[in-house]
Amino acid sequence: MNRFFGSTKPKAPKPTLNDAIEKMDSRTESVEVKVKKLDAELARYKDQMSKMKDGPAKNAIKSKALRVLKQKKLYEGQRDMMMQQSFNMDQTNFALESMKSTVTTVDAMKIAAKEMKTQFKAINIDKIDNLQDEIEDLLEQSNEVQEALGRSYGLPDDVDEDELEAELEALQNEADFEFEGEPSYLDDTEPAYVETNPEPQKLDQNKVTA
């Protein structure tokens, strides 16, 4: 059947913007290599001319240098043009990717909004209020239970608070007195003016003989 009607070849995928950028960058790099080679050749001719005297030989080298310089200018123009094209495509690609990201973000936000609406339908605000009231009542009951468990036993109810304050003040004065220590006259240490171990005085021989 293919012999009579022929067969259609599968279509090649269309090049993307990224493919075009990569191809342009590759061409730019190859041109940059040529420019560097021409720079090296120009440097060689310049070195030769600096060592030669004016004459036909130097003029021949000069002609070659001019020819190489023209080729370099041509390649530099092509390189700059391709770099500009690559830059433009890169900016276009960036804008395209940003638009795709925006569309994805908007779609995700729409899905989230639908899910939130579905979840809100399952929430009853009245039931939430009732639950909060119930929790508040339970907390109050818990506090009452704690207060009941914390009651004191065996303490007299007819104690005069004035007497308690007076007794507390007396205890405080007693503590202050003990902190001050014993009076100085009850201290066993000798006064500063009393010598505990006096040295024996030597007699003056002149006074004894007199």
Secondary structure, 3 states (H helix, E strand, C coil): CHHHHCCCCCCCCCCCHHHHHHHHHHHHHHHHHHHHHHHHHHHHHHHHHHCCCCCHHHHHHHHHHHHHHHHHHHHHHHHHHHHHHHHHHHHHHHHHHHHHHHHHHHHHHHHHHHHHHHHHHCCCHHHHHHHHHHHHHHHHHHHHHHHHHCCCCCCCCCCCHHHHHHHHHHHHHHHHHHHHCCCHHHCCCCCCCCCCCCCCCCCCHHHHHC
